[in-house]
Amino acid sequence: MTTIPADSLTRNDRVVVNDDELPYLVDKVMDTSDGGVRVTYSSGDTVEYAAGDEVAIID
């Protein structure tokens, strides 16, 4: 597992949202007006991350 800035996420990254669950597969990443990113996962869930937020991914 690696930690990266949320604005570095790309399609098909596998993000660990909760340690006790399977990772979420990134479907789409869009910039927000405040400098953050809106991430849509393949499950249909959407999460907004602030600029500089760190996320854990499976590499």
mmJSON file of the N, C-alpha and C atoms, coordinates in Angstrom:
{"data_MODEL":{"atom_site":{
"group_PDB":["ATOM","ATOM","ATOM","ATOM","ATOM","ATOM","ATOM","ATOM","ATOM","ATOM","ATOM","ATOM","ATOM","ATOM","ATOM","ATOM","ATOM","ATOM","ATOM","ATOM","ATOM","ATOM","ATOM","ATOM","ATOM","ATOM","ATOM","ATOM","ATOM","ATOM","ATOM","ATOM","ATOM","ATOM","ATOM","ATOM","ATOM","ATOM","ATOM","ATOM","ATOM","ATOM","ATOM","ATOM","ATOM","ATOM","ATOM","ATOM","ATOM","ATOM","ATOM","ATOM","ATOM","ATOM","ATOM","ATOM","ATOM","ATOM","ATOM","ATOM","ATOM","ATOM","ATOM","ATOM","ATOM","ATOM","ATOM","ATOM","ATOM","ATOM","ATOM","ATOM","ATOM","ATOM","ATOM","ATOM","ATOM","ATOM","ATOM","ATOM","ATOM","ATOM","ATOM","ATOM","ATOM","ATOM","ATOM","ATOM","ATOM","ATOM","ATOM","ATOM","ATOM","ATOM","ATOM","ATOM","ATOM","ATOM","ATOM","ATOM","ATOM","ATOM","ATOM","ATOM","ATOM","ATOM","ATOM","ATOM","ATOM","ATOM","ATOM","ATOM","ATOM","ATOM","ATOM","ATOM","ATOM","ATOM","ATOM","ATOM","ATOM","ATOM","ATOM","ATOM","ATOM","ATOM","ATOM","ATOM","ATOM","ATOM","ATOM","ATOM","ATOM","ATOM","ATOM","ATOM","ATOM","ATOM","ATOM","ATOM","ATOM","ATOM","ATOM","ATOM","ATOM","ATOM","ATOM","ATOM","ATOM","ATOM","ATOM","ATOM","ATOM","ATOM","ATOM","ATOM","ATOM","ATOM","ATOM","ATOM","ATOM","ATOM","ATOM","ATOM","ATOM","ATOM","ATOM","ATOM","ATOM","ATOM","ATOM","ATOM","ATOM","ATOM","ATOM","ATOM","ATOM"],
"id":[1,2,3,4,5,6,7,8,9,10,11,12,13,14,15,16,17,18,19,20,21,22,23,24,25,26,27,28,29,30,31,32,33,34,35,36,37,38,39,40,41,42,43,44,45,46,47,48,49,50,51,52,53,54,55,56,57,58,59,60,61,62,63,64,65,66,67,68,69,70,71,72,73,74,75,76,77,78,79,80,81,82,83,84,85,86,87,88,89,90,91,92,93,94,95,96,97,98,99,100,101,102,103,104,105,106,107,108,109,110,111,112,113,114,115,116,117,118,119,120,121,122,123,124,125,126,127,128,129,130,131,132,133,134,135,136,137,138,139,140,141,142,143,144,145,146,147,148,149,150,151,152,153,154,155,156,157,158,159,160,161,162,163,164,165,166,167,168,169,170,171,172,173,174,175,176,177],
"type_symbol":["N","C","C","N","C","C","N","C","C","N","C","C","N","C","C","N","C","C","N","C","C","N","C","C","N","C","C","N","C","C","N","C","C","N","C","C","N","C","C","N","C","C","N","C","C","N","C","C","N","C","C","N","C","C","N","C","C","N","C","C","N","C","C","N","C","C","N","C","C","N","C","C","N","C","C","N","C","C","N","C","C","N","C","C","N","C","C","N","C","C","N","C","C","N","C","C","N","C","C","N","C","C","N","C","C","N","C","C","N","C","C","N","C","C","N","C","C","N","C","C","N","C","C","N","C","C","N","C","C","N","C","C","N","C","C","N","C","C","N","C","C","N","C","C","N","C","C","N","C","C","N","C","C","N","C","C","N","C","C","N","C","C","N","C","C","N","C","C","N","C","C","N","C","C","N","C","C"],
"label_atom_id":["N","CA","C","N","CA","C","N","CA","C","N","CA","C","N","CA","C","N","CA","C","N","CA","C","N","CA","C","N","CA","C","N","CA","C","N","CA","C","N","CA","C","N","CA","C","N","CA","C","N","CA","C","N","CA","C","N","CA","C","N","CA","C","N","CA","C","N","CA","C","N","CA","C","N","CA","C","N","CA","C","N","CA","C","N","CA","C","N","CA","C","N","CA","C","N","CA","C","N","CA","C","N","CA","C","N","CA","C","N","CA","C","N","CA","C","N","CA","C","N","CA","C","N","CA","C","N","CA","C","N","CA","C","N","CA","C","N","CA","C","N","CA","C","N","CA","C","N","CA","C","N","CA","C","N","CA","C","N","CA","C","N","CA","C","N","CA","C","N","CA","C","N","CA","C","N","CA","C","N","CA","C","N","CA","C","N","CA","C","N","CA","C","N","CA","C","N","CA","C","N","CA","C","N","CA","C"],
"label_alt_id":[null,null,null,null,null,null,null,null,null,null,null,null,null,null,null,null,null,null,null,null,null,null,null,null,null,null,null,null,null,null,null,null,null,null,null,null,null,null,null,null,null,null,null,null,null,null,null,null,null,null,null,null,null,null,null,null,null,null,null,null,null,null,null,null,null,null,null,null,null,null,null,null,null,null,null,null,null,null,null,null,null,null,null,null,null,null,null,null,null,null,null,null,null,null,null,null,null,null,null,null,null,null,null,null,null,null,null,null,null,null,null,null,null,null,null,null,null,null,null,null,null,null,null,null,null,null,null,null,null,null,null,null,null,null,null,null,null,null,null,null,null,null,null,null,null,null,null,null,null,null,null,null,null,null,null,null,null,null,null,null,null,null,null,null,null,null,null,null,null,null,null,null,null,null,null,null,null],
"label_comp_id":["MET","MET","MET","THR","THR","THR","THR","THR","THR","ILE","ILE","ILE","PRO","PRO","PRO","ALA","ALA","ALA","ASP","ASP","ASP","SER","SER","SER","LEU","LEU","LEU","THR","THR","THR","ARG","ARG","ARG","ASN","ASN","ASN","ASP","ASP","ASP","ARG","ARG","ARG","VAL","VAL","VAL","VAL","VAL","VAL","VAL","VAL","VAL","ASN","ASN","ASN","ASP","ASP","ASP","ASP","ASP","ASP","GLU","GLU","GLU","LEU","LEU","LEU","PRO","PRO","PRO","TYR","TYR","TYR","LEU","LEU","LEU","VAL","VAL","VAL","ASP","ASP","ASP","LYS","LYS","LYS","VAL","VAL","VAL","MET","MET","MET","ASP","ASP","ASP","THR","THR","THR","SER","SER","SER","ASP","ASP","ASP","GLY","GLY","GLY","GLY","GLY","GLY","VAL","VAL","VAL","ARG","ARG","ARG","VAL","VAL","VAL","THR","THR","THR","TYR","TYR","TYR","SER","SER","SER","SER","SER","SER","GLY","GLY","GLY","ASP","ASP","ASP","THR","THR","THR","VAL","VAL","VAL","GLU","GLU","GLU","TYR","TYR","TYR","ALA","ALA","ALA","ALA","ALA","ALA","GLY","GLY","GLY","ASP","ASP","ASP","GLU","GLU","GLU","VAL","VAL","VAL","ALA","ALA","ALA","ILE","ILE","ILE","ILE","ILE","ILE","ASP","ASP","ASP"],
"label_asym_id":["A","A","A","A","A","A","A","A","A","A","A","A","A","A","A","A","A","A","A","A","A","A","A","A","A","A","A","A","A","A","A","A","A","A","A","A","A","A","A","A","A","A","A","A","A","A","A","A","A","A","A","A","A","A","A","A","A","A","A","A","A","A","A","A","A","A","A","A","A","A","A","A","A","A","A","A","A","A","A","A","A","A","A","A","A","A","A","A","A","A","A","A","A","A","A","A","A","A","A","A","A","A","A","A","A","A","A","A","A","A","A","A","A","A","A","A","A","A","A","A","A","A","A","A","A","A","A","A","A","A","A","A","A","A","A","A","A","A","A","A","A","A","A","A","A","A","A","A","A","A","A","A","A","A","A","A","A","A","A","A","A","A","A","A","A","A","A","A","A","A","A","A","A","A","A","A","A"],
"label_entity_id":["1","1","1","1","1","1","1","1","1","1","1","1","1","1","1","1","1","1","1","1","1","1","1","1","1","1","1","1","1","1","1","1","1","1","1","1","1","1","1","1","1","1","1","1","1","1","1","1","1","1","1","1","1","1","1","1","1","1","1","1","1","1","1","1","1","1","1","1","1","1","1","1","1","1","1","1","1","1","1","1","1","1","1","1","1","1","1","1","1","1","1","1","1","1","1","1","1","1","1","1","1","1","1","1","1","1","1","1","1","1","1","1","1","1","1","1","1","1","1","1","1","1","1","1","1","1","1","1","1","1","1","1","1","1","1","1","1","1","1","1","1","1","1","1","1","1","1","1","1","1","1","1","1","1","1","1","1","1","1","1","1","1","1","1","1","1","1","1","1","1","1","1","1","1","1","1","1"],
"label_seq_id":[1,1,1,2,2,2,3,3,3,4,4,4,5,5,5,6,6,6,7,7,7,8,8,8,9,9,9,10,10,10,11,11,11,12,12,12,13,13,13,14,14,14,15,15,15,16,16,16,17,17,17,18,18,18,19,19,19,20,20,20,21,21,21,22,22,22,23,23,23,24,24,24,25,25,25,26,26,26,27,27,27,28,28,28,29,29,29,30,30,30,31,31,31,32,32,32,33,33,33,34,34,34,35,35,35,36,36,36,37,37,37,38,38,38,39,39,39,40,40,40,41,41,41,42,42,42,43,43,43,44,44,44,45,45,45,46,46,46,47,47,47,48,48,48,49,49,49,50,50,50,51,51,51,52,52,52,53,53,53,54,54,54,55,55,55,56,56,56,57,57,57,58,58,58,59,59,59],
"pdbx_PDB_ins_code":[null,null,null,null,null,null,null,null,null,null,null,null,null,null,null,null,null,null,null,null,null,null,null,null,null,null,null,null,null,null,null,null,null,null,null,null,null,null,null,null,null,null,null,null,null,null,null,null,null,null,null,null,null,null,null,null,null,null,null,null,null,null,null,null,null,null,null,null,null,null,null,null,null,null,null,null,null,null,null,null,null,null,null,null,null,null,null,null,null,null,null,null,null,null,null,null,null,null,null,null,null,null,null,null,null,null,null,null,null,null,null,null,null,null,null,null,null,null,null,null,null,null,null,null,null,null,null,null,null,null,null,null,null,null,null,null,null,null,null,null,null,null,null,null,null,null,null,null,null,null,null,null,null,null,null,null,null,null,null,null,null,null,null,null,null,null,null,null,null,null,null,null,null,null,null,null,null],
"Cartn_x":[0.852,0.0,0.898,0.475,1.204,0.247,0.747,-0.066,0.351,-0.664,-0.4,-1.392,-1.081,-2.052,-3.286,-4.449,-5.697,-5.704,-5.058,-5.066,-4.143,-3.462,-2.631,-3.354,-4.58,-5.336,-5.66,-5.673,-6.047,-7.021,-7.654,-8.596,-7.919,-8.651,-8.23,-7.293,-6.98,-6.276,-7.216,-6.667,-7.458,-7.212,-8.229,-8.118,-8.663,-7.88,-8.317,-9.06,-10.394,-11.212,-11.31,-11.541,-11.592,-10.693,-9.891,-8.934,-9.596,-10.844,-11.512,-12.349,-12.201,-12.965,-12.04,-12.602,-11.858,-11.634,-10.57,-10.317,-11.38,-11.572,-12.495,-11.724,-12.3,-11.669,-12.101,-11.115,-11.407,-11.91,-13.054,-13.624,-13.32,-13.468,-13.274,-12.749,-11.868,-11.34,-11.558,-12.231,-12.479,-12.003,-11.413,-11.002,-12.238,-12.159,-13.225,-12.744,-13.667,-13.326,-12.435,-12.426,-11.61,-10.237,-9.845,-8.516,-8.462,-9.564,-9.608,-9.99,-10.376,-10.819,-12.081,-12.914,-14.105,-13.818,-13.829,-13.506,-14.779,-15.042,-16.159,-15.574,-16.073,-15.612,-16.509,-16.03,-16.808,-18.11,-18.182,-19.403,-20.483,-20.103,-21.024,-20.89,-20.165,-19.934,-19.052,-19.326,-18.528,-18.023,-16.73,-16.103,-15.312,-15.415,-14.599,-13.455,-12.264,-11.065,-10.549,-10.093,-9.501,-8.1,-7.626,-6.262,-5.304,-4.406,-3.435,-3.845,-5.104,-5.51,-4.713,-4.306,-3.577,-4.532,-4.383,-5.191,-4.262,-4.711,-3.932,-4.406,-3.445,-3.776,-3.02,-3.549,-2.86,-2.029,-0.724,0.108,0.503],
"Cartn_y":[-1.172,0.0,1.236,2.231,3.479,4.636,5.742,6.943,7.98,8.55,9.568,10.723,11.9,13.002,12.631,13.007,12.671,13.198,14.348,14.888,14.128,13.104,12.243,10.957,10.783,9.579,9.539,8.342,8.142,6.974,6.852,5.761,4.418,3.527,2.17,2.084,3.218,3.121,2.433,1.684,0.998,1.693,2.419,3.248,2.499,2.509,1.912,2.991,2.879,3.864,3.506,2.231,1.724,0.503,0.416,-0.685,-2.059,-2.134,-3.43,-3.801,-3.059,-3.321,-3.499,-4.033,-4.133,-2.737,-2.554,-1.234,-0.86,0.432,0.959,1.233,0.879,1.099,2.466,3.314,4.66,4.558,5.201,5.245,6.582,7.688,9.021,9.976,10.892,11.94,13.28,14.197,15.539,16.583,17.669,18.785,19.534,20.076,20.928,22.375,23.303,24.728,25.205,24.484,24.899,24.232,23.578,22.974,21.522,20.965,19.555,18.694,17.467,16.559,15.83,15.507,14.684,13.346,12.287,10.949,10.119,9.525,8.604,7.203,6.334,4.95,4.085,2.918,2.023,1.585,1.672,1.329,2.388,3.56,4.676,5.699,5.357,6.3,7.437,8.646,9.821,10.448,10.775,11.391,12.597,13.697,14.873,14.944,15.168,15.303,16.73,17.301,18.64,18.562,19.705,19.772,19.355,18.469,18.025,16.823,16.364,15.154,13.969,13.103,11.907,10.711,9.806,8.6,7.393,6.278,5.045,4.256,3.783,2.957,1.64,0.652,-0.631,-0.528,-0.765,-0.694,-2.048],
"Cartn_z":[0.0,0.0,0.0,-0.788,-0.93,-0.692,-0.155,0.033,-0.999,-1.7,-2.713,-2.527,-3.081,-3.038,-3.874,-3.413,-4.117,-5.547,-5.785,-7.145,-8.098,-7.596,-8.441,-8.836,-8.351,-8.685,-10.173,-10.724,-12.12,-12.213,-13.346,-13.595,-13.305,-12.671,-12.326,-11.13,-10.463,-9.182,-8.197,-7.266,-6.248,-4.908,-4.426,-3.232,-2.014,-0.937,0.318,1.096,1.147,1.84,3.314,3.605,4.982,5.065,6.114,6.244,6.262,6.69,6.81,5.586,4.488,3.272,2.077,1.005,-0.246,-0.818,-1.595,-2.183,-3.207,-3.4,-4.393,-5.679,-6.818,-8.113,-8.651,-8.981,-9.486,-10.925,-11.189,-12.529,-13.197,-12.425,-13.008,-11.944,-12.347,-11.467,-12.154,-11.446,-11.996,-11.003,-11.511,-10.659,-10.173,-8.957,-8.434,-8.444,-8.311,-8.4,-7.261,-6.133,-4.996,-4.961,-6.056,-6.14,-5.732,-5.275,-4.901,-6.092,-5.801,-6.857,-6.426,-7.41,-7.195,-7.85,-7.025,-7.508,-7.551,-8.72,-8.862,-8.947,-8.085,-8.054,-8.919,-9.312,-10.169,-9.508,-8.193,-7.456,-7.624,-8.165,-8.312,-7.198,-6.139,-5.045,-5.528,-5.042,-5.379,-4.095,-4.072,-2.898,-3.369,-2.62,-2.918,-1.917,-2.441,-1.627,-1.773,-0.683,-0.708,-1.301,-1.772,-2.28,-1.164,-1.477,-0.5,0.32,0.23,0.948,0.426,1.332,0.977,0.997,0.02,-0.035,-0.156,0.39,0.309,-0.899,-1.698,-2.861,-2.781,-3.471,-3.619,-4.881,-4.765,-5.976,-6.457],
"occupancy":[1.0,1.0,1.0,1.0,1.0,1.0,1.0,1.0,1.0,1.0,1.0,1.0,1.0,1.0,1.0,1.0,1.0,1.0,1.0,1.0,1.0,1.0,1.0,1.0,1.0,1.0,1.0,1.0,1.0,1.0,1.0,1.0,1.0,1.0,1.0,1.0,1.0,1.0,1.0,1.0,1.0,1.0,1.0,1.0,1.0,1.0,1.0,1.0,1.0,1.0,1.0,1.0,1.0,1.0,1.0,1.0,1.0,1.0,1.0,1.0,1.0,1.0,1.0,1.0,1.0,1.0,1.0,1.0,1.0,1.0,1.0,1.0,1.0,1.0,1.0,1.0,1.0,1.0,1.0,1.0,1.0,1.0,1.0,1.0,1.0,1.0,1.0,1.0,1.0,1.0,1.0,1.0,1.0,1.0,1.0,1.0,1.0,1.0,1.0,1.0,1.0,1.0,1.0,1.0,1.0,1.0,1.0,1.0,1.0,1.0,1.0,1.0,1.0,1.0,1.0,1.0,1.0,1.0,1.0,1.0,1.0,1.0,1.0,1.0,1.0,1.0,1.0,1.0,1.0,1.0,1.0,1.0,1.0,1.0,1.0,1.0,1.0,1.0,1.0,1.0,1.0,1.0,1.0,1.0,1.0,1.0,1.0,1.0,1.0,1.0,1.0,1.0,1.0,1.0,1.0,1.0,1.0,1.0,1.0,1.0,1.0,1.0,1.0,1.0,1.0,1.0,1.0,1.0,1.0,1.0,1.0,1.0,1.0,1.0,1.0,1.0,1.0],
"B_iso_or_equiv":[0.0,0.0,0.0,0.0,0.0,0.0,0.0,0.0,0.0,0.0,0.0,0.0,0.0,0.0,0.0,0.0,0.0,0.0,0.0,0.0,0.0,0.0,0.0,0.0,0.0,0.0,0.0,0.0,0.0,0.0,0.0,0.0,0.0,0.0,0.0,0.0,0.0,0.0,0.0,0.0,0.0,0.0,0.0,0.0,0.0,0.0,0.0,0.0,0.0,0.0,0.0,0.0,0.0,0.0,0.0,0.0,0.0,0.0,0.0,0.0,0.0,0.0,0.0,0.0,0.0,0.0,0.0,0.0,0.0,0.0,0.0,0.0,0.0,0.0,0.0,0.0,0.0,0.0,0.0,0.0,0.0,0.0,0.0,0.0,0.0,0.0,0.0,0.0,0.0,0.0,0.0,0.0,0.0,0.0,0.0,0.0,0.0,0.0,0.0,0.0,0.0,0.0,0.0,0.0,0.0,0.0,0.0,0.0,0.0,0.0,0.0,0.0,0.0,0.0,0.0,0.0,0.0,0.0,0.0,0.0,0.0,0.0,0.0,0.0,0.0,0.0,0.0,0.0,0.0,0.0,0.0,0.0,0.0,0.0,0.0,0.0,0.0,0.0,0.0,0.0,0.0,0.0,0.0,0.0,0.0,0.0,0.0,0.0,0.0,0.0,0.0,0.0,0.0,0.0,0.0,0.0,0.0,0.0,0.0,0.0,0.0,0.0,0.0,0.0,0.0,0.0,0.0,0.0,0.0,0.0,0.0,0.0,0.0,0.0,0.0,0.0,0.0],
"pdbx_formal_charge":[null,null,null,null,null,null,null,null,null,null,null,null,null,null,null,null,null,null,null,null,null,null,null,null,null,null,null,null,null,null,null,null,null,null,null,null,null,null,null,null,null,null,null,null,null,null,null,null,null,null,null,null,null,null,null,null,null,null,null,null,null,null,null,null,null,null,null,null,null,null,null,null,null,null,null,null,null,null,null,null,null,null,null,null,null,null,null,null,null,null,null,null,null,null,null,null,null,null,null,null,null,null,null,null,null,null,null,null,null,null,null,null,null,null,null,null,null,null,null,null,null,null,null,null,null,null,null,null,null,null,null,null,null,null,null,null,null,null,null,null,null,null,null,null,null,null,null,null,null,null,null,null,null,null,null,null,null,null,null,null,null,null,null,null,null,null,null,null,null,null,null,null,null,null,null,null,null],
"auth_seq_id":[1,1,1,2,2,2,3,3,3,4,4,4,5,5,5,6,6,6,7,7,7,8,8,8,9,9,9,10,10,10,11,11,11,12,12,12,13,13,13,14,14,14,15,15,15,16,16,16,17,17,17,18,18,18,19,19,19,20,20,20,21,21,21,22,22,22,23,23,23,24,24,24,25,25,25,26,26,26,27,27,27,28,28,28,29,29,29,30,30,30,31,31,31,32,32,32,33,33,33,34,34,34,35,35,35,36,36,36,37,37,37,38,38,38,39,39,39,40,40,40,41,41,41,42,42,42,43,43,43,44,44,44,45,45,45,46,46,46,47,47,47,48,48,48,49,49,49,50,50,50,51,51,51,52,52,52,53,53,53,54,54,54,55,55,55,56,56,56,57,57,57,58,58,58,59,59,59],
"auth_comp_id":["MET","MET","MET","THR","THR","THR","THR","THR","THR","ILE","ILE","ILE","PRO","PRO","PRO","ALA","ALA","ALA","ASP","ASP","ASP","SER","SER","SER","LEU","LEU","LEU","THR","THR","THR","ARG","ARG","ARG","ASN","ASN","ASN","ASP","ASP","ASP","ARG","ARG","ARG","VAL","VAL","VAL","VAL","VAL","VAL","VAL","VAL","VAL","ASN","ASN","ASN","ASP","ASP","ASP","ASP","ASP","ASP","GLU","GLU","GLU","LEU","LEU","LEU","PRO","PRO","PRO","TYR","TYR","TYR","LEU","LEU","LEU","VAL","VAL","VAL","ASP","ASP","ASP","LYS","LYS","LYS","VAL","VAL","VAL","MET","MET","MET","ASP","ASP","ASP","THR","THR","THR","SER","SER","SER","ASP","ASP","ASP","GLY","GLY","GLY","GLY","GLY","GLY","VAL","VAL","VAL","ARG","ARG","ARG","VAL","VAL","VAL","THR","THR","THR","TYR","TYR","TYR","SER","SER","SER","SER","SER","SER","GLY","GLY","GLY","ASP","ASP","ASP","THR","THR","THR","VAL","VAL","VAL","GLU","GLU","GLU","TYR","TYR","TYR","ALA","ALA","ALA","ALA","ALA","ALA","GLY","GLY","GLY","ASP","ASP","ASP","GLU","GLU","GLU","VAL","VAL","VAL","ALA","ALA","ALA","ILE","ILE","ILE","ILE","ILE","ILE","ASP","ASP","ASP"],
"auth_asym_id":["A","A","A","A","A","A","A","A","A","A","A","A","A","A","A","A","A","A","A","A","A","A","A","A","A","A","A","A","A","A","A","A","A","A","A","A","A","A","A","A","A","A","A","A","A","A","A","A","A","A","A","A","A","A","A","A","A","A","A","A","A","A","A","A","A","A","A","A","A","A","A","A","A","A","A","A","A","A","A","A","A","A","A","A","A","A","A","A","A","A","A","A","A","A","A","A","A","A","A","A","A","A","A","A","A","A","A","A","A","A","A","A","A","A","A","A","A","A","A","A","A","A","A","A","A","A","A","A","A","A","A","A","A","A","A","A","A","A","A","A","A","A","A","A","A","A","A","A","A","A","A","A","A","A","A","A","A","A","A","A","A","A","A","A","A","A","A","A","A","A","A","A","A","A","A","A","A"],
"auth_atom_id":["N","CA","C","N","CA","C","N","CA","C","N","CA","C","N","CA","C","N","CA","C","N","CA","C","N","CA","C","N","CA","C","N","CA","C","N","CA","C","N","CA","C","N","CA","C","N","CA","C","N","CA","C","N","CA","C","N","CA","C","N","CA","C","N","CA","C","N","CA","C","N","CA","C","N","CA","C","N","CA","C","N","CA","C","N","CA","C","N","CA","C","N","CA","C","N","CA","C","N","CA","C","N","CA","C","N","CA","C","N","CA","C","N","CA","C","N","CA","C","N","CA","C","N","CA","C","N","CA","C","N","CA","C","N","CA","C","N","CA","C","N","CA","C","N","CA","C","N","CA","C","N","CA","C","N","CA","C","N","CA","C","N","CA","C","N","CA","C","N","CA","C","N","CA","C","N","CA","C","N","CA","C","N","CA","C","N","CA","C","N","CA","C","N","CA","C","N","CA","C","N","CA","C","N","CA","C"],
"pdbx_PDB_model_num":[1,1,1,1,1,1,1,1,1,1,1,1,1,1,1,1,1,1,1,1,1,1,1,1,1,1,1,1,1,1,1,1,1,1,1,1,1,1,1,1,1,1,1,1,1,1,1,1,1,1,1,1,1,1,1,1,1,1,1,1,1,1,1,1,1,1,1,1,1,1,1,1,1,1,1,1,1,1,1,1,1,1,1,1,1,1,1,1,1,1,1,1,1,1,1,1,1,1,1,1,1,1,1,1,1,1,1,1,1,1,1,1,1,1,1,1,1,1,1,1,1,1,1,1,1,1,1,1,1,1,1,1,1,1,1,1,1,1,1,1,1,1,1,1,1,1,1,1,1,1,1,1,1,1,1,1,1,1,1,1,1,1,1,1,1,1,1,1,1,1,1,1,1,1,1,1,1]
}}}
